[in-house]
Amino acid sequence: MLVLSRYRDESIYIGDDVVITVVDIRGDRVRIGVQAPPDVSVHRQEVYDAIKNGQPRESSSEVRKPTAPRPISAPLSQELSKRKTKLADEAKGLPVSIDAPVEFGGLTSDSAVM
């Protein structure tokens, strides 16, 4: 077995077609990215072992297509609307303050600039 050391964002090439890149390092876990041609299978060891033993493939090992966000459920939407209305009602009674003009070298912040 060849053992190589790499820092984050550094890569290892296997042949001309496969690139392994260290994406993140957190404690004793390393996240890697693998770029390979479509005809090269890339699996985690437990998935590879399951395939070799004839067990069905895990859905987590397959490439997932992005899905559209789920709509907010009616009860949650109603709750958010109630909270927004409540906050708006509470803000109605708050005083609005206007800062006094500030003077800078004989000019004030409310004087017109010519």
Backbone as CSV, one residue per row, in Angstrom:
resi,resn,N_x,N_y,N_z,CA_x,CA_y,CA_z,C_x,C_y,C_z
1,MET,0.841,-1.172,0.000,0.000,0.000,0.000,0.886,1.235,0.000
2,LEU,0.577,2.150,-0.880,1.270,3.432,-0.946,0.561,4.398,-0.013
3,VAL,1.296,5.045,0.890,0.722,6.003,1.829,1.269,7.376,1.491
4,LEU,0.362,8.329,1.247,0.742,9.692,0.898,0.127,10.670,1.888
5,SER,0.833,11.751,2.159,0.296,12.818,3.008,-0.140,13.969,2.127
6,ARG,-1.276,14.528,2.411,-1.816,15.655,1.654,-2.442,16.627,2.633
7,TYR,-2.371,17.922,2.323,-3.076,18.942,3.075,-4.421,19.201,2.411
8,ARG,-5.242,19.981,3.073,-6.545,20.344,2.521,-6.360,21.016,1.160
9,ASP,-7.255,20.701,0.231,-7.278,21.221,-1.141,-6.121,20.700,-2.005
10,GLU,-5.366,19.724,-1.535,-4.347,19.092,-2.359,-4.902,17.789,-2.930
11,SER,-4.355,17.371,-4.079,-4.916,16.231,-4.804,-3.901,15.128,-5.025
12,ILE,-4.435,13.962,-5.371,-3.655,12.794,-5.765,-4.252,12.311,-7.085
13,TYR,-3.410,12.055,-8.063,-3.860,11.552,-9.365,-3.601,10.063,-9.440
14,ILE,-4.610,9.333,-9.916,-4.460,7.909,-10.185,-4.635,7.753,-11.686
15,GLY,-3.546,7.471,-12.373,-3.583,7.459,-13.829,-3.865,8.866,-14.340
16,ASP,-4.473,8.960,-15.510,-4.799,10.260,-16.088,-6.237,10.676,-15.820
17,ASP,-7.058,9.734,-15.333,-8.496,9.990,-15.275,-9.082,10.161,-13.878
18,VAL,-8.403,9.726,-12.841,-8.976,9.750,-11.493,-8.187,10.730,-10.629
19,VAL,-8.924,11.666,-9.996,-8.310,12.661,-9.116,-9.000,12.576,-7.762
20,ILE,-8.206,12.442,-6.706,-8.722,12.420,-5.345,-8.221,13.690,-4.658
21,THR,-9.157,14.484,-4.121,-8.817,15.762,-3.494,-9.269,15.761,-2.044
22,VAL,-8.400,16.220,-1.141,-8.767,16.374,0.265,-9.622,17.640,0.356
23,VAL,-10.892,17.464,0.713,-11.837,18.576,0.746,-11.877,19.235,2.123
24,ASP,-11.847,18.425,3.181,-11.964,18.974,4.526,-11.340,18.006,5.519
25,ILE,-10.809,18.534,6.614,-10.240,17.725,7.682,-10.832,18.233,8.984
26,ARG,-11.531,17.360,9.702,-12.129,17.718,10.996,-11.774,16.641,11.999
27,GLY,-10.869,16.944,12.879,-10.454,15.959,13.876,-9.826,14.764,13.203
28,ASP,-10.397,13.578,13.450,-9.847,12.366,12.858,-10.613,11.941,11.608
29,ARG,-11.457,12.842,11.049,-12.210,12.539,9.826,-11.696,13.392,8.677
30,VAL,-11.559,12.754,7.541,-11.101,13.434,6.336,-12.186,13.284,5.277
31,ARG,-12.599,14.386,4.669,-13.561,14.323,3.566,-12.770,14.447,2.278
32,ILE,-13.051,13.539,1.344,-12.340,13.567,0.071,-13.345,13.673,-1.067
33,GLY,-12.881,14.267,-2.144,-13.672,14.325,-3.364,-12.991,13.460,-4.410
34,VAL,-13.784,12.750,-5.193,-13.241,11.855,-6.211,-13.808,12.261,-7.567
35,GLN,-12.917,12.572,-8.510,-13.313,12.834,-9.884,-12.873,11.632,-10.709
36,ALA,-13.842,11.020,-11.385,-13.538,9.844,-12.188,-14.472,9.825,-13.392
37,PRO,-14.048,9.188,-14.475,-14.932,9.076,-15.637,-16.187,8.278,-15.289
38,PRO,-17.270,8.476,-16.047,-18.525,7.788,-15.742,-18.423,6.259,-15.761
39,ASP,-17.476,5.723,-16.502,-17.364,4.265,-16.570,-16.573,3.667,-15.405
40,VAL,-16.066,4.496,-14.495,-15.335,4.022,-13.322,-16.255,4.109,-12.114
41,SER,-16.494,2.983,-11.464,-17.346,2.959,-10.268,-16.542,3.406,-9.066
42,VAL,-17.157,4.238,-8.236,-16.532,4.706,-7.004,-17.525,4.456,-5.880
43,HIS,-17.123,3.633,-4.885,-18.007,3.273,-3.783,-17.243,3.336,-2.470
44,ARG,-17.977,3.566,-1.382,-17.414,3.367,-0.050,-17.218,1.868,0.137
45,GLN,-16.328,1.479,1.049,-16.014,0.070,1.217,-17.244,-0.756,1.571
46,GLU,-18.096,-0.270,2.472,-19.257,-1.063,2.888,-20.246,-1.255,1.739
47,VAL,-20.349,-0.281,0.849,-21.224,-0.407,-0.314,-20.613,-1.387,-1.309
48,TYR,-19.311,-1.288,-1.518,-18.612,-2.200,-2.427,-18.770,-3.650,-1.950
49,ASP,-18.591,-3.857,-0.627,-18.742,-5.208,-0.069,-20.159,-5.725,-0.261
50,ALA,-21.159,-4.857,-0.072,-22.555,-5.271,-0.243,-22.831,-5.640,-1.690
51,ILE,-22.280,-4.893,-2.626,-22.463,-5.200,-4.054,-21.816,-6.544,-4.384
52,LYS,-20.626,-6.774,-3.874,-19.928,-8.033,-4.130,-20.670,-9.224,-3.525
53,ASN,-21.358,-9.004,-2.416,-22.110,-10.081,-1.758,-23.510,-10.238,-2.340
54,GLY,-23.845,-9.463,-3.365,-25.132,-9.589,-4.025,-26.278,-8.884,-3.329
55,GLN,-25.992,-8.036,-2.358,-27.052,-7.301,-1.679,-27.417,-6.078,-2.517
56,PRO,-28.661,-5.598,-2.375,-29.061,-4.424,-3.150,-28.229,-3.205,-2.779
57,ARG,-28.067,-2.345,-3.743,-27.259,-1.136,-3.589,-27.964,-0.137,-2.684
58,GLU,-27.204,0.520,-1.811,-27.758,1.550,-0.926,-28.095,2.787,-1.740
59,SER,-29.204,3.407,-1.419,-29.578,4.621,-2.149,-28.637,5.772,-1.823
60,SER,-27.990,5.756,-0.644,-27.102,6.859,-0.271,-25.817,6.858,-1.093
61,SER,-25.479,5.733,-1.725,-24.245,5.690,-2.507,-24.463,6.155,-3.942
62,GLU,-25.704,6.270,-4.344,-25.995,6.682,-5.710,-25.978,8.197,-5.821
63,VAL,-25.725,8.683,-7.008,-25.740,10.116,-7.234,-27.170,10.600,-7.110
64,ARG,-27.366,11.613,-6.292,-28.713,12.131,-6.083,-28.923,13.383,-6.904
65,LYS,-30.077,13.468,-7.521,-30.422,14.662,-8.269,-31.043,15.663,-7.306
66,PRO,-30.755,16.955,-7.495,-31.365,17.950,-6.606,-32.876,17.926,-6.748
67,THR,-33.546,18.086,-5.643,-34.997,18.102,-5.659,-35.495,19.503,-5.353
68,ALA,-36.696,19.791,-5.798,-37.302,21.096,-5.522,-37.627,21.174,-4.041
69,PRO,-37.506,22.364,-3.452,-37.828,22.477,-2.037,-39.296,22.165,-1.790
70,ARG,-39.556,21.523,-0.671,-40.928,21.192,-0.325,-41.654,22.451,0.130
71,PRO,-42.924,22.576,-0.227,-43.669,23.745,0.221,-43.875,23.702,1.734
72,ILE,-43.994,24.866,2.336,-44.229,24.939,3.770,-45.633,24.433,4.049
73,SER,-45.752,23.594,5.057,-47.063,23.040,5.386,-47.991,24.153,5.852
74,ALA,-49.288,23.955,5.691,-50.279,24.977,6.037,-50.180,25.400,7.505
75,PRO,-50.094,24.458,8.472,-50.003,24.899,9.873,-48.767,25.753,10.138
76,LEU,-47.627,25.383,9.554,-46.408,26.159,9.755,-46.539,27.528,9.108
77,SER,-47.087,27.571,7.910,-47.286,28.834,7.214,-48.195,29.761,8.016
78,GLN,-49.272,29.204,8.589,-50.191,30.008,9.390,-49.499,30.513,10.652
79,GLU,-48.675,29.669,11.278,-47.962,30.075,12.488,-46.991,31.216,12.189
80,LEU,-46.263,31.120,11.077,-45.331,32.180,10.704,-46.069,33.480,10.422
81,SER,-47.216,33.386,9.776,-48.022,34.563,9.480,-48.509,35.220,10.770
82,LYS,-48.934,34.415,11.754,-49.387,34.949,13.036,-48.253,35.679,13.751
83,ARG,-47.066,35.070,13.742,-45.919,35.692,14.415,-45.540,37.006,13.749
84,LYS,-45.571,37.043,12.419,-45.238,38.262,11.687,-46.233,39.364,12.033
85,THR,-47.522,39.032,12.082,-48.553,40.007,12.421,-48.370,40.501,13.852
86,LYS,-48.064,39.583,14.772,-47.865,39.952,16.173,-46.689,40.914,16.314
87,LEU,-45.586,40.634,15.631,-44.416,41.517,15.696,-44.731,42.890,15.121
88,ALA,-45.492,42.939,14.031,-45.861,44.214,13.424,-46.743,45.024,14.370
89,ASP,-47.674,44.350,15.051,-48.545,45.034,16.004,-47.747,45.579,17.187
90,GLU,-46.787,44.795,17.663,-45.958,45.250,18.785,-45.104,46.441,18.383
91,ALA,-44.646,46.493,17.147,-43.791,47.580,16.691,-44.561,48.881,16.502
92,LYS,-45.877,48.819,16.337,-46.675,50.024,16.107,-46.597,50.992,17.274
93,GLY,-46.498,50.500,18.477,-46.485,51.372,19.648,-45.108,51.916,19.989
94,LEU,-44.077,51.482,19.300,-42.726,51.923,19.634,-42.484,53.340,19.129
95,PRO,-41.797,54.170,19.931,-41.511,55.534,19.487,-40.447,55.522,18.389
96,VAL,-40.561,56.466,17.503,-39.576,56.628,16.438,-38.696,57.795,16.825
97,SER,-37.397,57.585,16.882,-36.491,58.674,17.266,-35.775,59.196,16.035
98,ILE,-35.625,60.491,16.005,-34.877,61.147,14.929,-33.684,61.798,15.590
99,ASP,-32.503,61.443,15.126,-31.288,61.981,15.730,-31.189,63.480,15.500
100,ALA,-30.636,64.176,16.479,-30.406,65.615,16.346,-29.307,65.841,15.325
101,PRO,-29.307,66.982,14.634,-28.246,67.270,13.665,-26.880,67.236,14.331
102,VAL,-25.889,66.723,13.630,-24.522,66.634,14.133,-23.706,67.717,13.455
103,GLU,-22.861,68.410,14.231,-22.067,69.509,13.682,-20.641,69.048,13.417
104,PHE,-20.141,69.319,12.211,-18.771,68.997,11.819,-18.117,70.249,11.257
105,GLY,-17.245,70.868,12.008,-16.489,72.019,11.514,-17.376,73.152,10.983
106,GLY,-18.434,73.488,11.685,-19.298,74.568,11.265,-20.435,74.114,10.363
107,LEU,-20.376,72.879,9.842,-21.462,72.343,9.006,-22.273,71.368,9.847
108,THR,-23.555,71.322,9.589,-24.395,70.349,10.282,-24.863,69.289,9.307
109,SER,-25.246,68.143,9.830,-25.673,67.038,8.972,-26.969,67.332,8.247
110,ASP,-27.735,68.342,8.711,-28.990,68.648,8.016,-28.864,69.837,7.086
111,SER,-27.652,70.452,6.985,-27.495,71.595,6.070,-27.289,71.064,4.643
112,ALA,-27.778,71.845,3.690,-27.691,71.445,2.277,-26.272,71.554,1.781
113,VAL,-25.870,70.620,0.946,-24.545,70.625,0.338,-24.647,71.349,-0.993
114,MET,-23.741,72.317,-1.221,-23.772,73.083,-2.478,-22.590,72.778,-3.329
